[in-house]
């Protein structure tokens, strides 16, 4: 069967830049699905997207569907013919219905019954006949939140459609898509080459557009931008900040990218650079430049859609537009400095944190109390912890944070430095919000760690205390994320403290604001312990490893962490599978029998060689393992216990635990209990799946 190359292009008004890539990928996926469902094979689909177009090139697609046979089932053979082999009424009715004669009837086996049927030859439809509907359906299925209808057209799309190209090799395919008759005419760059371009064939598309100043391939356009931006940054020994989503958005805004570097006055560099970067990226779509130390430089790069004869005009235009934005940020920054951070507490006293839990100032005083109590655990200085806690929320009332909410904490750090606070206190103001998301960095200072912990513990305990625990998808205070933050702050800083102790400290700071301390404690502890699974699954730890540790309910996150690491390590040992199976067997036996607490194995009552050998091994290994357990070196402890594999296997091969003699049986159960006790002092490895 012959193969063809198809080109489809939908020309529109400028498409929304933030969703251009999504629209391109969805159009490709939907068209692939349509072709597969229709049984049309193809080698590949190349998808293109630029501000005014979405296009697909389908390479080596079948000229038509394969011819097929369709089976129409009739009555059973037994009911279709009489004793003389003549057609019965049932068969005549079937033949009449299908419009066929007796010689066109076939038979087939349907389970145990043989039935008559008619095998009708179905001619495959041609590519031209199928394509219009496949493409229209693909367009109808695109993920578009708001569809527009333009002028008299009844069809809707994300932007008004201006032209449609549909070619099979060099032939126009007869079709009406989005109310536009398909042709072989496309259009180039809106300013540089607005006139119509007739495409000779499907393969001529990319080159014809390039000649008309349009780079239709998104990735190619992006690579050009990357290259130009890097070259401009290199010229001034700087590094461009290129966030992935801004890079995609800029690529989606231009057909013919021309990057230009512009300047702004150096005096603006006194303003917190995060504010300048935010305003340039979000409002102007500029790429900012920093030096090797990540300090902002007085330049920015803008990507124009025009190759200007006089680029300085475009550069100056952009400089003129950005100046008032930077001046605003500078004004807020200078205004804020007229009022010391500490004096902003009055405004915090008027801002509600949560109706039942009081204002942001109430929260600040609680955090201060809690931070003082946490300082001995985190190793922070009490004075620094208290000071940072009382200043922590003050920048929320500043003009700068009012304008740039993402600067909360960061603005505080700048103002605290200007007021001469020490590094611990100043850094802590920005670090209190870390980690912001899964896998984010943690605070670097001890004071920052203290405030970050105190803030999260205060919110978690308070919200549980008023009975507003997260449900299903509702978690307005982001307590799930916050809980994992608490677990990380504790384990990654090696803080030896139990979850219960932390919640009790938070409750103490609340005092009688919360009524039922006991219930709050139980609920909050259970919630935090319930987050272990999410935390470790995120790190790629297998569920059975987490469950093996959870079976023991360790009280402290640090202890939990050490046990998880030990079991994770143990799981990869050669002996692990056999020991997990043996532990499961031991656990099952002990679950059915009662062994007196603290009962000691009587050596004289050991009869079989295998039980004597196991007992001897246990006697030898216990004094080695116990100090390791005491030092919480669980990994080493489990590695040592792996040596028990051979004597345990030999024991189960050669010893009958459920002996008729009650004394023998009791002694053997005590031996197994001692063995099980050694393993469960780390984790319940009987739950490991192998």
Protein Blocks (a to p, Z undefined) as FASTA:
>chain_A
ZZdddddddddddddfklmmmmmmmmmmmmmmmmmmnopacfbdcddddfkbccdddehi
afbdcddddddddddfklmpcfkopacfklmmmmmmnopafklpccddehjbccdddddd
dddddfklmmmmmmmmmmmmpccfbacdehjbfbdcfbdcfbdcddehjaccdddeehia
cdfbdcddfklmmcccddfblklmmmmmmmnopafblklmmmmmmmmmmmmmmmnopacd
ddfklmmmmmmmpfbdcdddddddfklmmpcfklmmmmmmmmnopacdddfkopacfbdc
dddfbdcfblmlmmmmmmmmmmmmmmmmmmmmmmmmmpcfklmmmmmmmpcfblklopfk
lmmmmmmmmmmmmmmmnopafklmmmmmmmmmmmmmpmklmmmmmlgojlmmmmmmmnop
afklmmmmmmmmpcfbghiacdfbfklmmmmmmmmmmmmmmmmmnopacehjbcfkommm
mmmmmmmmmmmnopacdfklmmmmmmmmnmmmbmblmlmmmmmmmmmmmmmmmmmmmnop
afklmmmmmmnopabfklmmmmmmmmmmmmmpmklmmmmmmmmmmmmmmmmpccdehiac
dfklpmbfmlmmmmmmmmmmmmmmmmmmmnopaklmmmmmmmmmmmmmmmmmmpcfkafb
lmlmmmmmmmmmmmmmmmmmmbccklpcZZ
